[in-house]
Amino acid sequence: MAMTQRRQVTAVILGAVMLWAMPGMAAPNGNSFRTRLSVVPIDIGMQATVAGQGAVTATLSGNKLTAEVAANDPERMQGLMHRRMMPEHKGMLFVFTTVGQHAMWMKNTFIPLSVAFIDSDGIITNIEDMKPHTLDTHPAVKPVRYALEMNLGWFAKRGIKAGSKIEGLEKAPAPR
């Protein structure tokens, strides 16, 4: 079988397994749900969206990024679970239905991540580093509307800290 055909078969098989075996999970401490988007990992480092609102392009301290959007409960509960890698300037933007002190966790997540909690004005309130496969909760320090997950250290490597503003969030779909 040709390499391209093997990759396509891998994507189809992994997609079917994920759709069958991926129930939503709630955070064990009662904080807002750790959210996840339904995606199919493909062995060439790309991903195909199975459900969701697509992606939004944003800029943060001069750094352009593309984030898949998780705007409803099933997408937020699925998030980045079961992915094995994520390209450097890609991430996931969680759009919450209410402004609040949301928290994230890493159950069934293979990729070490950093999460920036972002208020309704696009200002980062805090950034937390998260270890894979843990149930530790990582909360926002203030009420937020969004959370942006990127590869571990992405924000620090670029000198992005609390108080930085992200441009482009207005393009994200409304939460549902």
MDAnalysis code that builds the backbone (N, CA, C; Angstrom):
import MDAnalysis as mda
import numpy as np

u = mda.Universe.empty(528, n_residues=176, atom_resindex=np.repeat(np.arange(176), 3), trajectory=True)
u.add_TopologyAttr("name", ["N", "CA", "C"] * 176)
u.add_TopologyAttr("resid", np.arange(1, 177))
u.add_TopologyAttr("resname", ["MET", "ALA", "MET", "THR", "GLN", "ARG", "ARG", "GLN", "VAL", "THR", "ALA", "VAL", "ILE", "LEU", "GLY", "ALA", "VAL", "MET", "LEU", "TRP", "ALA", "MET", "PRO", "GLY", "MET", "ALA", "ALA", "PRO", "ASN", "GLY", "ASN", "SER", "PHE", "ARG", "THR", "ARG", "LEU", "SER", "VAL", "VAL", "PRO", "ILE", "ASP", "ILE", "GLY", "MET", "GLN", "ALA", "THR", "VAL", "ALA", "GLY", "GLN", "GLY", "ALA", "VAL", "THR", "ALA", "THR", "LEU", "SER", "GLY", "ASN", "LYS", "LEU", "THR", "ALA", "GLU", "VAL", "ALA", "ALA", "ASN", "ASP", "PRO", "GLU", "ARG", "MET", "GLN", "GLY", "LEU", "MET", "HIS", "ARG", "ARG", "MET", "MET", "PRO", "GLU", "HIS", "LYS", "GLY", "MET", "LEU", "PHE", "VAL", "PHE", "THR", "THR", "VAL", "GLY", "GLN", "HIS", "ALA", "MET", "TRP", "MET", "LYS", "ASN", "THR", "PHE", "ILE", "PRO", "LEU", "SER", "VAL", "ALA", "PHE", "ILE", "ASP", "SER", "ASP", "GLY", "ILE", "ILE", "THR", "ASN", "ILE", "GLU", "ASP", "MET", "LYS", "PRO", "HIS", "THR", "LEU", "ASP", "THR", "HIS", "PRO", "ALA", "VAL", "LYS", "PRO", "VAL", "ARG", "TYR", "ALA", "LEU", "GLU", "MET", "ASN", "LEU", "GLY", "TRP", "PHE", "ALA", "LYS", "ARG", "GLY", "ILE", "LYS", "ALA", "GLY", "SER", "LYS", "ILE", "GLU", "GLY", "LEU", "GLU", "LYS", "ALA", "PRO", "ALA", "PRO", "ARG"])
u.atoms.positions = np.array([
    [0.847, -1.169, 0.000],
    [0.000, 0.000, 0.000],
    [0.895, 1.235, 0.000],
    [0.586, 2.215, -0.835],
    [1.368, 3.434, -0.919],
    [1.265, 4.216, 0.385],
    [2.291, 5.038, 0.664],
    [2.331, 5.799, 1.913],
    [1.103, 6.699, 2.059],
    [0.681, 7.387, 0.998],
    [-0.491, 8.260, 1.067],
    [-1.735, 7.457, 1.399],
    [-1.894, 6.294, 0.797],
    [-3.053, 5.454, 1.072],
    [-3.035, 4.982, 2.523],
    [-1.850, 4.618, 3.041],
    [-1.746, 4.188, 4.438],
    [-2.162, 5.312, 5.373],
    [-1.758, 6.535, 5.063],
    [-2.122, 7.677, 5.900],
    [-3.634, 7.893, 5.874],
    [-4.234, 7.775, 4.706],
    [-5.679, 7.953, 4.615],
    [-6.406, 6.864, 5.393],
    [-5.944, 5.632, 5.284],
    [-6.559, 4.529, 6.009],
    [-6.391, 4.745, 7.514],
    [-5.204, 5.186, 7.927],
    [-4.959, 5.464, 9.337],
    [-5.927, 6.532, 9.841],
    [-6.132, 7.593, 9.063],
    [-7.041, 8.661, 9.473],
    [-8.469, 8.154, 9.618],
    [-8.910, 7.339, 8.680],
    [-10.274, 6.811, 8.730],
    [-10.459, 5.888, 9.933],
    [-9.506, 4.995, 10.153],
    [-9.599, 4.064, 11.282],
    [-9.569, 4.820, 12.601],
    [-8.622, 5.742, 12.767],
    [-8.531, 6.504, 14.004],
    [-9.787, 7.339, 14.214],
    [-10.330, 7.910, 13.153],
    [-11.556, 8.693, 13.260],
    [-12.714, 7.850, 13.746],
    [-12.854, 6.657, 13.199],
    [-13.947, 5.771, 13.609],
    [-13.794, 5.354, 15.068],
    [-12.580, 5.024, 15.477],
    [-12.332, 4.625, 16.865],
    [-12.636, 5.788, 17.804],
    [-12.192, 6.992, 17.450],
    [-12.412, 8.145, 18.325],
    [-13.896, 8.480, 18.437],
    [-14.631, 8.401, 17.346],
    [-16.061, 8.704, 17.409],
    [-16.796, 7.692, 18.277],
    [-16.336, 6.459, 18.290],
    [-16.974, 5.400, 19.060],
    [-16.594, 5.451, 20.532],
    [-15.320, 5.778, 20.815],
    [-14.790, 5.565, 22.164],
    [-14.570, 6.832, 22.979],
    [-15.073, 7.983, 22.592],
    [-14.707, 9.236, 23.244],
    [-15.872, 9.892, 23.974],
    [-16.319, 9.364, 25.099],
    [-17.368, 10.054, 25.839],
    [-16.809, 11.320, 26.481],
    [-17.638, 12.308, 26.719],
    [-17.205, 13.541, 27.381],
    [-16.894, 13.285, 28.843],
    [-16.002, 14.075, 29.398],
    [-15.597, 13.914, 30.787],
    [-15.774, 15.253, 31.504],
    [-16.175, 15.209, 32.745],
    [-16.297, 16.417, 33.556],
    [-15.122, 16.490, 34.518],
    [-14.725, 17.691, 34.870],
    [-13.632, 17.872, 35.821],
    [-14.045, 17.276, 37.162],
    [-13.154, 16.516, 37.818],
    [-13.521, 15.820, 39.048],
    [-13.776, 16.743, 40.238],
    [-13.278, 17.983, 40.183],
    [-13.432, 18.869, 41.332],
    [-14.653, 19.783, 41.229],
    [-15.463, 19.626, 40.201],
    [-16.661, 20.435, 40.062],
    [-16.443, 21.745, 39.324],
    [-15.193, 22.088, 38.971],
    [-14.964, 23.286, 38.168],
    [-15.562, 23.069, 36.793],
    [-15.537, 24.106, 35.966],
    [-16.099, 23.943, 34.635],
    [-15.430, 22.763, 33.933],
    [-16.119, 22.176, 32.991],
    [-15.623, 20.988, 32.312],
    [-14.300, 21.259, 31.608],
    [-13.421, 20.267, 31.613],
    [-12.206, 20.318, 30.804],
    [-12.699, 20.038, 29.406],
    [-12.416, 20.905, 28.510],
    [-13.098, 20.850, 27.240],
    [-12.216, 20.291, 26.148],
    [-12.827, 19.631, 25.199],
    [-12.104, 18.947, 24.128],
    [-12.879, 19.035, 22.819],
    [-12.205, 19.072, 21.671],
    [-12.821, 19.101, 20.345],
    [-12.623, 17.763, 19.662],
    [-13.626, 17.269, 18.958],
    [-13.520, 15.999, 18.257],
    [-12.646, 16.172, 17.022],
    [-11.507, 15.502, 17.008],
    [-10.603, 15.569, 15.867],
    [-10.040, 14.194, 15.594],
    [-9.533, 14.023, 14.401],
    [-8.918, 12.763, 14.026],
    [-7.424, 12.999, 13.883],
    [-6.573, 12.389, 14.741],
    [-5.136, 12.539, 14.535],
    [-4.712, 11.755, 13.300],
    [-3.895, 12.371, 12.481],
    [-3.395, 11.717, 11.277],
    [-1.893, 11.593, 11.432],
    [-1.324, 10.478, 11.043],
    [0.074, 10.190, 11.356],
    [1.082, 11.072, 10.634],
    [0.654, 12.042, 9.841],
    [1.594, 12.925, 9.170],
    [1.657, 14.300, 9.855],
    [1.063, 14.379, 11.073],
    [1.156, 15.611, 11.825],
    [0.082, 16.623, 11.461],
    [-0.954, 16.199, 10.768],
    [-2.066, 17.080, 10.432],
    [-3.287, 16.573, 11.180],
    [-4.371, 17.296, 11.114],
    [-5.585, 16.818, 11.734],
    [-6.775, 17.222, 10.879],
    [-7.799, 16.412, 10.916],
    [-9.035, 16.713, 10.202],
    [-10.121, 16.944, 11.235],
    [-10.837, 18.022, 11.119],
    [-11.893, 18.311, 12.074],
    [-13.104, 17.456, 11.765],
    [-13.586, 16.746, 12.773],
    [-14.771, 15.924, 12.634],
    [-15.998, 16.746, 12.988],
    [-15.880, 17.585, 14.002],
    [-16.978, 18.444, 14.412],
    [-16.385, 19.776, 14.820],
    [-17.174, 20.795, 14.811],
    [-16.686, 22.057, 15.323],
    [-16.837, 23.203, 14.358],
    [-16.323, 24.326, 14.790],
    [-16.498, 25.583, 14.086],
    [-15.308, 25.935, 13.214],
    [-14.391, 25.033, 12.978],
    [-13.247, 25.377, 12.166],
    [-12.165, 26.042, 12.984],
    [-11.568, 27.080, 12.406],
    [-10.419, 27.703, 13.039],
    [-10.522, 29.217, 12.957],
    [-9.774, 29.871, 13.833],
    [-9.675, 31.325, 13.831],
    [-8.188, 31.678, 13.805],
    [-7.848, 32.709, 13.032],
    [-6.477, 33.198, 12.999],
    [-6.397, 34.410, 13.912],
    [-5.397, 34.427, 14.762],
    [-5.251, 35.516, 15.728],
    [-3.788, 35.935, 15.796],
    [-3.561, 37.081, 16.397],
    [-2.203, 37.596, 16.579],
    [-2.011, 37.937, 18.052],
    [-0.863, 37.530, 18.575],
    [-0.537, 37.739, 19.975],
    [0.900, 38.228, 20.056],
    [1.087, 39.481, 20.447],
    [2.417, 40.091, 20.534],
    [3.210, 39.894, 19.239],
    [2.544, 40.101, 18.108],
    [3.197, 39.984, 16.803],
    [3.335, 38.567, 16.279],
    [2.860, 37.588, 17.008],
    [2.938, 36.183, 16.613],
    [1.589, 35.723, 16.079],
    [1.585, 35.312, 14.816],
    [0.345, 34.817, 14.212],
    [0.158, 33.352, 14.591],
    [-1.091, 32.992, 14.912],
    [-1.406, 31.609, 15.247],
    [-2.762, 31.259, 14.663],
    [-2.985, 29.984, 14.492],
    [-4.279, 29.471, 14.051],
    [-4.775, 28.525, 15.125],
    [-6.005, 28.756, 15.561],
    [-6.565, 27.931, 16.634],
    [-7.883, 27.324, 16.193],
    [-8.001, 26.019, 16.381],
    [-9.289, 25.372, 16.218],
    [-10.190, 25.927, 17.306],
    [-11.473, 26.033, 17.019],
    [-12.402, 26.632, 17.973],
    [-13.298, 25.558, 18.577],
    [-13.380, 25.562, 19.888],
    [-14.297, 24.700, 20.633],
    [-15.336, 25.625, 21.265],
    [-16.537, 25.671, 20.659],
    [-17.535, 26.645, 21.083],
    [-18.793, 26.023, 21.689],
    [-18.861, 24.686, 21.759],
    [-20.017, 24.064, 22.418],
    [-19.517, 22.997, 23.383],
    [-20.433, 22.477, 24.201],
    [-20.011, 21.541, 25.249],
    [-19.278, 20.312, 24.725],
    [-19.781, 19.603, 23.692],
    [-19.038, 18.430, 23.214],
    [-17.635, 18.787, 22.719],
    [-17.502, 19.900, 22.014],
    [-16.186, 20.327, 21.520],
    [-15.271, 20.706, 22.677],
    [-15.803, 21.429, 23.654],
    [-14.977, 21.826, 24.802],
    [-14.572, 20.614, 25.636],
    [-15.456, 19.636, 25.768],
    [-15.116, 18.442, 26.549],
    [-14.064, 17.593, 25.839],
    [-14.080, 17.547, 24.519],
    [-13.121, 16.744, 23.748],
    [-11.758, 17.434, 23.646],
    [-11.761, 18.713, 23.329],
    [-10.526, 19.485, 23.237],
    [-9.423, 18.790, 22.458],
    [-8.254, 18.709, 23.052],
    [-7.078, 18.113, 22.407],
    [-6.801, 16.689, 22.893],
    [-7.797, 16.047, 23.479],
    [-7.616, 14.659, 23.935],
    [-7.155, 13.757, 22.798],
    [-6.261, 12.860, 23.135],
    [-5.795, 11.769, 22.272],
    [-4.947, 12.215, 21.093],
    [-4.612, 13.460, 21.008],
    [-3.700, 13.908, 19.945],
    [-2.280, 13.563, 20.368],
    [-1.464, 13.257, 19.397],
    [-0.058, 12.912, 19.679],
    [0.890, 14.073, 19.407],
    [0.454, 15.056, 18.623],
    [1.302, 16.219, 18.345],
    [0.433, 17.362, 17.851],
    [1.019, 18.564, 17.876],
    [0.339, 19.744, 17.357],
    [1.405, 20.643, 16.743],
    [1.189, 21.124, 15.524],
    [2.178, 22.018, 14.905],
    [2.441, 23.253, 15.778],
    [3.602, 23.855, 15.601],
    [4.071, 24.916, 16.502],
    [3.129, 26.108, 16.632],
    [2.580, 26.611, 15.562],
    [1.748, 27.810, 15.626],
    [0.258, 27.488, 15.549],
    [-0.087, 26.274, 15.974],
    [-1.492, 25.850, 16.024],
    [-1.883, 25.668, 17.479],
    [-3.154, 25.834, 17.753],
    [-3.654, 25.648, 19.105],
    [-5.141, 25.416, 19.091],
    [-5.741, 25.534, 20.260],
    [-7.189, 25.402, 20.389],
    [-7.711, 26.528, 21.257],
    [-8.742, 27.207, 20.738],
    [-9.400, 28.290, 21.460],
    [-10.726, 27.775, 22.002],
    [-10.893, 27.851, 23.299],
    [-12.125, 27.459, 23.972],
    [-12.937, 28.724, 24.207],
    [-14.159, 28.738, 23.704],
    [-15.053, 29.878, 23.883],
    [-16.136, 29.428, 24.857],
    [-16.166, 30.040, 26.038],
    [-17.091, 29.626, 27.080],
    [-18.425, 30.372, 26.970],
    [-19.498, 29.714, 27.382],
    [-20.834, 30.310, 27.297],
    [-21.023, 31.436, 28.306],
    [-20.290, 31.383, 29.410],
    [-20.376, 32.432, 30.422],
    [-18.971, 32.871, 30.817],
    [-18.875, 34.112, 31.221],
    [-17.614, 34.606, 31.777],
    [-17.521, 34.043, 33.188],
    [-16.387, 33.420, 33.510],
    [-16.224, 32.826, 34.826],
    [-14.796, 32.394, 35.069],
    [-14.550, 31.845, 36.241],
    [-13.220, 31.358, 36.583],
    [-13.122, 29.892, 36.182],
    [-12.995, 29.685, 34.884],
    [-12.935, 28.348, 34.308],
    [-11.599, 27.689, 34.634],
    [-11.584, 26.359, 34.571],
    [-10.368, 25.597, 34.842],
    [-10.205, 24.530, 33.759],
    [-8.978, 24.130, 33.520],
    [-8.656, 23.122, 32.519],
    [-7.951, 21.961, 33.215],
    [-7.976, 20.799, 32.577],
    [-7.252, 19.629, 33.067],
    [-6.765, 18.827, 31.876],
    [-5.986, 17.765, 32.104],
    [-5.262, 17.099, 31.026],
    [-5.572, 15.608, 30.889],
    [-6.716, 15.158, 31.366],
    [-7.067, 13.746, 31.234],
    [-7.057, 13.349, 29.753],
    [-6.415, 12.224, 29.448],
    [-6.333, 11.676, 28.092],
    [-5.662, 12.601, 27.087],
    [-4.838, 13.501, 27.566],
    [-4.132, 14.429, 26.685],
    [-2.652, 14.052, 26.670],
    [-2.130, 13.780, 25.487],
    [-0.750, 13.325, 25.333],
    [0.244, 14.476, 25.199],
    [-0.208, 15.618, 24.717],
    [0.681, 16.742, 24.414],
    [0.828, 17.633, 25.649],
    [2.044, 17.937, 26.101],
    [2.188, 18.926, 27.170],
    [1.766, 20.294, 26.630],
    [0.966, 21.006, 27.391],
    [0.380, 22.255, 26.909],
    [0.578, 23.405, 27.884],
    [0.501, 24.606, 27.334],
    [0.362, 25.824, 28.124],
    [-0.995, 26.404, 27.762],
    [-1.705, 26.901, 28.759],
    [-3.019, 27.495, 28.517],
    [-2.997, 28.947, 28.976],
    [-3.483, 29.833, 28.103],
    [-3.650, 31.240, 28.454],
    [-5.138, 31.474, 28.674],
    [-5.482, 32.008, 29.830],
    [-6.856, 32.386, 30.110],
    [-7.019, 33.839, 29.686],
    [-8.108, 34.129, 28.969],
    [-8.264, 35.422, 28.301],
    [-9.630, 36.016, 28.644],
    [-9.642, 37.282, 29.044],
    [-10.913, 37.921, 29.396],
    [-11.677, 38.351, 28.141],
    [-12.836, 38.930, 28.326],
    [-13.703, 39.319, 27.199],
    [-13.085, 40.389, 26.307],
    [-12.116, 41.143, 26.835],
    [-11.437, 42.179, 26.049],
    [-10.204, 41.659, 25.324],
    [-9.910, 40.361, 25.453],
    [-8.747, 39.789, 24.780],
    [-7.454, 39.902, 25.569],
    [-7.537, 40.231, 26.848],
    [-6.348, 40.374, 27.691],
    [-6.096, 39.064, 28.440],
    [-4.861, 38.578, 28.391],
    [-4.483, 37.356, 29.112],
    [-4.447, 37.658, 30.608],
    [-5.180, 36.853, 31.375],
    [-5.188, 37.025, 32.830],
    [-4.087, 36.208, 33.500],
    [-3.855, 34.995, 32.990],
    [-2.770, 34.148, 33.503],
    [-2.484, 33.039, 32.500],
    [-1.295, 32.482, 32.611],
    [-0.855, 31.369, 31.763],
    [-0.406, 30.245, 32.684],
    [-0.872, 29.049, 32.406],
    [-0.534, 27.875, 33.208],
    [0.079, 26.808, 32.310],
    [1.117, 26.132, 32.808],
    [1.699, 24.984, 32.116],
    [1.038, 23.718, 32.644],
    [0.746, 22.782, 31.739],
    [0.003, 21.584, 32.120],
    [0.726, 20.323, 31.640],
    [0.817, 19.339, 32.525],
    [1.452, 18.061, 32.215],
    [0.424, 17.089, 31.647],
    [0.838, 16.270, 30.676],
    [-0.098, 15.296, 30.090],
    [-0.606, 14.283, 31.118],
    [-1.791, 13.777, 30.844],
    [-2.409, 12.683, 31.600],
    [-2.529, 12.955, 33.098],
    [-2.857, 14.192, 33.460],
    [-3.062, 14.505, 34.867],
    [-4.486, 15.019, 35.083],
    [-4.944, 14.913, 36.310],
    [-6.255, 15.432, 36.675],
    [-6.145, 16.738, 37.453],
    [-4.918, 17.273, 37.548],
    [-4.724, 18.553, 38.223],
    [-5.536, 19.620, 37.487],
    [-6.213, 20.472, 38.243],
    [-6.937, 21.560, 37.595],
    [-6.056, 22.795, 37.529],
    [-6.208, 23.527, 36.452],
    [-5.453, 24.752, 36.202],
    [-6.485, 25.858, 35.986],
    [-6.741, 26.664, 37.027],
    [-7.826, 27.645, 36.940],
    [-7.381, 29.020, 36.450],
    [-8.353, 29.744, 35.938],
    [-8.147, 31.164, 35.640],
    [-8.117, 31.907, 36.978],
    [-7.289, 32.952, 37.062],
    [-7.204, 33.717, 38.305],
    [-8.280, 34.790, 38.395],
    [-8.917, 35.102, 37.265],
    [-9.995, 36.078, 37.184],
    [-11.050, 35.502, 36.232],
    [-12.235, 36.067, 36.228],
    [-13.243, 35.611, 35.263],
    [-12.772, 35.832, 33.817],
    [-12.971, 34.802, 32.983],
    [-12.523, 34.846, 31.589],
    [-13.636, 34.359, 30.650],
    [-13.516, 34.706, 29.380],
    [-14.421, 34.249, 28.334],
    [-13.769, 33.147, 27.495],
    [-12.414, 33.155, 27.422],
    [-11.692, 32.254, 26.534],
    [-10.527, 31.565, 27.255],
    [-10.109, 30.446, 26.670],
    [-8.838, 29.810, 27.040],
    [-8.180, 29.396, 25.725],
    [-6.879, 29.623, 25.624],
    [-6.122, 29.264, 24.422],
    [-5.032, 28.289, 24.809],
    [-5.127, 27.058, 24.289],
    [-4.089, 26.047, 24.534],
    [-3.115, 26.016, 23.372],
    [-1.839, 26.047, 23.727],
    [-0.745, 25.944, 22.754],
    [0.249, 24.916, 23.306],
    [1.210, 24.519, 22.471],
    [2.246, 23.609, 22.954],
    [2.954, 24.211, 24.162],
    [3.396, 23.338, 25.071],
    [4.076, 23.768, 26.290],
    [5.215, 24.731, 25.969],
    [5.220, 25.882, 26.625],
    [6.287, 26.859, 26.473],
    [6.100, 27.839, 25.321],
    [5.055, 27.679, 24.522],
    [4.844, 28.553, 23.365],
    [4.778, 30.009, 23.798],
    [4.035, 30.319, 24.837],
    [3.892, 31.703, 25.299],
    [5.215, 32.219, 25.876],
    [5.854, 31.439, 26.741],
    [7.105, 31.859, 27.381],
    [8.200, 32.102, 26.353],
    [8.280, 31.241, 25.355],
    [9.312, 31.361, 24.315],
    [9.203, 32.694, 23.573],
    [8.015, 33.260, 23.543],
    [7.766, 34.509, 22.816],
    [7.617, 35.714, 23.745],
    [7.878, 35.504, 25.035],
    [7.790, 36.598, 25.999],
    [6.363, 37.063, 26.265],
    [5.384, 36.205, 25.998],
    [3.978, 36.556, 26.211],
    [3.609, 36.242, 27.653],
    [3.014, 37.230, 28.323],
    [2.691, 37.096, 29.747],
    [1.289, 37.629, 30.017],
    [0.867, 37.506, 31.261],
    [-0.394, 38.111, 31.682],
    [-0.351, 39.593, 31.338],
    [-1.457, 40.099, 30.831],
    [-1.528, 41.501, 30.403],
    [-1.389, 41.667, 28.898],
    [-0.849, 40.649, 28.202],
    [-0.741, 40.715, 26.740],
    [-2.135, 40.639, 26.132],
    [-2.315, 41.276, 24.964],
    [-3.612, 41.287, 24.292],
    [-3.549, 40.436, 23.031],
    [-4.592, 39.640, 22.822],
    [-4.713, 38.823, 21.623],
    [-5.708, 39.490, 20.683],
    [-5.330, 39.627, 19.429],
    [-6.180, 40.241, 18.406],
    [-6.785, 39.138, 17.544],
    [-8.052, 39.273, 17.195],
    [-8.700, 38.321, 16.300],
    [-9.776, 37.481, 16.952],
    [-9.961, 37.615, 18.258],
    [-10.971, 36.808, 18.946],
    [-12.389, 37.140, 18.482],
    [-12.578, 38.355, 17.960],
    [-13.909, 38.738, 17.492],
    [-14.371, 37.871, 16.316],
    [-13.431, 37.186, 15.673],
    [-13.775, 36.287, 14.556],
    [-14.252, 34.924, 15.035],
    [-14.044, 34.623, 16.306],
    [-14.452, 33.330, 16.842],
    [-15.977, 33.250, 16.910],
    [-16.526, 32.073, 16.662],
    [-17.979, 31.932, 16.752],
    [-18.461, 32.122, 18.194],
    [-19.701, 32.531, 18.313],
    [-20.316, 32.663, 19.634],
    [-20.445, 31.290, 20.274],
    [-20.297, 31.226, 21.582],
    [-20.456, 29.927, 22.263],
    [-21.899, 29.451, 22.191],
    [-22.061, 28.108, 22.224],
    [-23.404, 27.556, 22.240],
    [-23.468, 26.423, 23.214],
])
